[in-house]
Amino acid sequence: MTANNGRTIGRVVALVIPVGVFFSLAACTIDDGPTGLEISQDQWLDTGGACTLPTTATTEQRVQGVLDVAVLGKDYTHYLLYPFVKNLLAPFSGLVGIAGAPVEEKNNILLKSFHVKLDVATGAGSGFAWDPGCPGEFDVPLATSEIAPGGTVAAATEIIRPCNAAPLFRYLQAFANNGQIYPTITVNTTTRAHGTLGSSGIDSPPFKYPVNVCYGCLQAGYSDATAAQFNFPLIAKCSDLTSNPYNGDPCNPAQDYPVLCCASAFDDNGDATTIQCPGIPTGSAK
């Protein structure tokens, strides 16, 4: 097994991924106060399993994330939040039999989308310039989910899109190309759940979640001796690997957990042209 294989970041052509109690009927939006709709936490996914969202609140929860924009290249990288959304409204069932009370439940909330705002400052303290056509504030539509009073819904949503990751990739790559230590840049994300309550809209208070964006950090520092020789920017040949102990997040290998990628094709200069993340070993044990 050799450790002199190079990679050309941004030329990835193959990808393997194993994506209070309220009684009023009136919906309300309060900047930071309760509204009846709430994002209570970011769900914790078990890296040993498939990309399946837990339907109940996980005991562990992530309060900040890591996105390695060099894992998949600028065209594919994104960051997924796994929001656990609650309907805090009380049911109207206790009013059955009272004159004028509604017959059907009126405090069901239809969850329809998430609104995301990104706030990032460069090391110089200036605001970050997003690419034209890809602003740092956007809506992510969902298949509509009905949440009964006291009920919950587990969801997944992009809070950093590939087109947002592209300028972050270029910003960090510039440091790498100058031979400097790879820095990180923090993207402070604010996410609100949006739905309808009756004929009115309802938004959750803001859920704030910082994401530390890096260039290669999830592909280095391996404790496994077999993988340690392939610290970023080096990359293993898939044919040299017989196992992979670092498969990353099960829904998106570019975030939160160490990931070992491998290359199955190289150009004449020895640079990887076909990269799998996480890497699928094709070597035979000797």
C-alpha positions in Angstrom: 0.0 0.0 0.0 1.4 3.4 -1.0 0.8 6.8 0.3 1.9 9.0 -2.6 -1.4 9.2 -4.4 -2.5 12.7 -5.0 -6.0 14.1 -5.5 -7.3 17.0 -7.6 -10.0 18.6 -5.5 -12.9 19.9 -7.5 -12.6 17.2 -10.3 -14.7 14.6 -8.5 -16.7 12.7 -11.1 -18.2 9.8 -9.0 -19.9 9.9 -5.7 -21.1 7.1 -3.4 -23.4 8.0 -0.5 -24.5 4.8 1.4 -30.1 12.9 1.7 -45.7 26.3 26.5 -49.2 25.4 25.8 -51.4 27.4 23.5 -55.2 27.5 23.2 -55.6 30.2 20.6 -56.4 29.4 17.0 -54.5 32.4 15.7 -51.1 31.7 14.4 -48.4 34.1 15.5 -44.7 34.9 14.7 -42.6 36.3 17.5 -38.9 36.8 16.7 -37.5 34.9 19.6 -40.5 33.9 21.7 -42.8 30.8 21.6 -45.3 30.5 18.7 -46.6 27.0 19.1 -44.1 25.6 16.6 -40.6 24.7 17.6 -37.3 23.2 16.4 -36.2 21.6 19.6 -32.9 20.0 18.5 -30.7 18.6 15.7 -31.1 14.9 15.8 -28.1 12.6 16.3 -27.6 10.0 13.6 -25.8 6.8 14.4 -22.9 6.5 11.9 -23.1 2.7 12.0 -26.5 2.6 10.4 -28.3 3.6 7.3 -29.5 7.1 6.5 -32.7 6.8 8.6 -33.9 9.7 10.7 -34.9 8.7 14.3 -38.6 9.4 14.8 -38.2 10.2 18.5 -35.9 12.8 20.1 -32.4 11.4 20.4 -30.7 11.6 23.8 -27.6 13.0 22.2 -27.9 16.1 20.1 -25.4 18.1 18.1 -25.1 21.8 18.9 -22.7 22.6 16.1 -21.5 21.0 13.0 -18.4 20.5 10.8 -18.5 20.6 7.0 -15.4 19.6 5.0 -15.8 21.2 1.6 -12.8 19.2 0.2 -14.6 15.8 0.6 -16.6 15.8 -2.5 -15.6 18.9 -4.4 -17.4 22.2 -4.8 -20.2 20.7 -7.0 -21.5 18.3 -4.5 -20.8 19.5 -0.9 -23.7 20.5 1.3 -24.7 20.4 5.0 -27.8 18.7 6.3 -29.6 19.7 9.5 -31.8 17.0 11.1 -34.4 19.2 12.9 -36.8 17.7 15.4 -40.0 19.8 15.1 -42.7 20.0 17.8 -46.3 21.3 17.8 -46.6 22.9 21.2 -50.3 23.7 20.9 -52.9 22.0 23.1 -55.7 20.0 21.5 -59.2 21.2 21.3 -60.6 17.8 22.2 -61.3 19.0 25.7 -63.9 21.4 24.3 -66.1 18.7 22.7 -69.8 19.2 23.8 -69.4 22.9 24.5 -71.7 25.0 22.4 -69.9 26.6 19.5 -66.7 24.4 19.9 -65.2 23.0 16.7 -66.0 19.4 15.9 -62.7 18.7 14.2 -59.2 19.4 15.6 -58.2 22.9 14.7 -54.7 23.0 16.2 -53.0 20.7 13.7 -50.0 22.4 12.1 -49.0 21.7 8.5 -45.2 21.8 8.3 -44.3 23.0 4.8 -40.8 24.4 4.7 -37.7 25.7 6.5 -36.3 29.2 6.1 -32.5 29.4 6.4 -30.3 32.4 6.9 -26.4 32.2 6.7 -24.2 34.6 8.4 -20.4 34.4 7.9 -17.5 36.8 8.4 -14.1 36.4 6.9 -11.0 36.6 9.1 -10.8 40.3 8.2 -14.3 40.8 9.7 -15.9 41.6 6.4 -19.1 40.1 5.2 -18.9 37.0 2.9 -19.8 37.4 -0.8 -22.1 34.7 -2.0 -22.3 33.8 -5.7 -24.9 35.5 -7.9 -28.2 33.6 -7.9 -27.3 31.8 -4.7 -28.0 34.1 -1.7 -27.3 33.4 1.9 -31.0 33.4 2.8 -33.4 31.0 1.2 -36.4 28.7 1.7 -36.3 24.9 1.6 -39.7 23.4 0.7 -40.8 20.0 2.2 -43.4 17.5 1.5 -46.2 18.7 3.8 -46.4 17.0 7.1 -49.3 17.3 9.6 -48.3 17.6 13.2 -51.0 17.0 15.7 -51.1 19.0 19.0 -48.3 17.7 21.1 -46.9 15.8 18.2 -43.5 15.8 16.5 -41.9 15.4 13.1 -38.3 14.4 12.3 -37.0 16.1 9.1 -33.8 16.7 7.1 -33.0 19.9 5.4 -30.1 21.6 3.6 -28.8 24.5 5.6 -25.7 25.0 3.4 -26.5 24.2 -0.3 -23.9 23.1 -2.8 -24.0 26.6 -4.4 -23.3 28.1 -1.0 -20.4 25.7 -0.4 -18.8 26.6 -3.7 -17.5 30.1 -2.7 -16.5 28.7 0.7 -14.5 26.0 -1.1 -12.7 28.6 -3.2 -12.1 30.9 -0.2 -10.4 28.1 1.8 -8.6 26.5 -1.2 -6.9 29.8 -1.8 -5.1 29.4 1.6 -4.1 25.8 0.6 -2.7 26.9 -2.7 -0.5 29.5 -0.9 0.9 26.8 1.3 -0.7 28.1 4.4 -2.3 26.1 7.2 -5.8 25.2 6.3 -8.1 27.5 8.2 -11.7 27.1 9.1 -14.5 29.6 8.7 -17.7 29.6 10.8 -21.1 29.8 9.2 -23.7 30.8 11.7 -27.0 29.4 10.5 -30.5 30.4 11.6 -33.3 28.1 10.7 -37.1 28.5 11.2 -39.7 25.9 10.6 -42.7 27.3 8.6 -46.2 25.9 8.3 -49.8 26.8 8.4 -52.4 26.8 11.3 -55.8 27.0 9.8 -55.7 29.8 7.2 -52.7 31.5 8.8 -49.0 31.0 8.6 -46.9 30.0 11.6 -43.1 30.2 12.1 -40.9 28.7 14.8 -38.5 30.9 16.8 -35.0 30.8 15.3 -32.9 27.7 15.7 -29.2 28.8 15.7 -26.6 26.3 14.7 -22.9 27.2 13.8 -21.2 25.1 11.2 -17.4 25.1 11.1 -16.4 24.9 7.5 -12.9 23.4 6.8 -10.7 22.1 3.9 -9.7 18.5 4.5 -10.2 18.4 8.3 -12.5 15.3 8.3 -9.9 13.5 6.1 -7.0 13.7 8.5 -6.0 12.7 12.1 -7.1 9.1 11.7 -6.4 6.9 14.7 -6.5 3.7 12.6 -3.0 2.9 11.6 -4.0 1.7 8.1 -5.8 4.9 7.3 -3.2 7.3 9.0 -0.9 7.2 5.9 -3.7 8.7 3.8 -4.2 12.0 5.7 -5.5 14.7 3.5 -4.4 15.7 0.8 -3.2 12.1 0.1 -5.8 9.6 -0.9 -5.8 5.8 -1.0 -6.4 3.7 -4.0 -9.7 1.7 -3.5 -7.8 -1.4 -4.6 -5.3 -0.9 -1.7 -8.1 -0.9 0.9 -9.5 -4.1 2.4 -11.7 -2.2 5.0 -12.9 1.3 5.8 -13.4 2.2 9.4 -14.3 5.8 8.5 -17.6 6.1 6.6 -18.7 9.5 7.8 -22.3 10.7 8.3 -24.7 8.1 6.8 -26.7 10.8 4.9 -23.8 13.0 3.9 -20.1 11.9 4.2 -18.9 15.5 4.0 -20.1 16.5 7.5 -19.4 15.9 11.2 -17.6 12.6 11.2 -14.1 11.4 9.9 -14.4 9.9 6.4 -11.9 7.9 4.4 -12.3 8.4 0.7 -10.5 6.4 -2.0 -9.8 6.8 -5.7 -10.5 4.2 -8.4 -9.0 6.1 -11.3 -6.0 8.5 -11.8 -4.7 10.7 -14.6 -1.2 10.5 -16.2 0.1 12.8 -13.4 -1.1 10.5 -10.7 -4.0 12.7 -9.6 -7.2 11.1 -8.6 -10.1 11.6 -11.1 -12.7 9.2 -9.7 -13.2 9.5 -6.0 -15.6 7.6 -3.7 -16.6 9.1 -0.4 -16.8 7.1 1.7 -14.3 4.8 0.0 -15.5 1.3 -1.0 -12.5 -1.1 -0.5 -11.8 -3.4 -3.5 -8.6 -4.9 -2.3 -8.1 -8.5 -1.1 -6.7 -9.3 2.3 -3.3 -10.8 2.2 
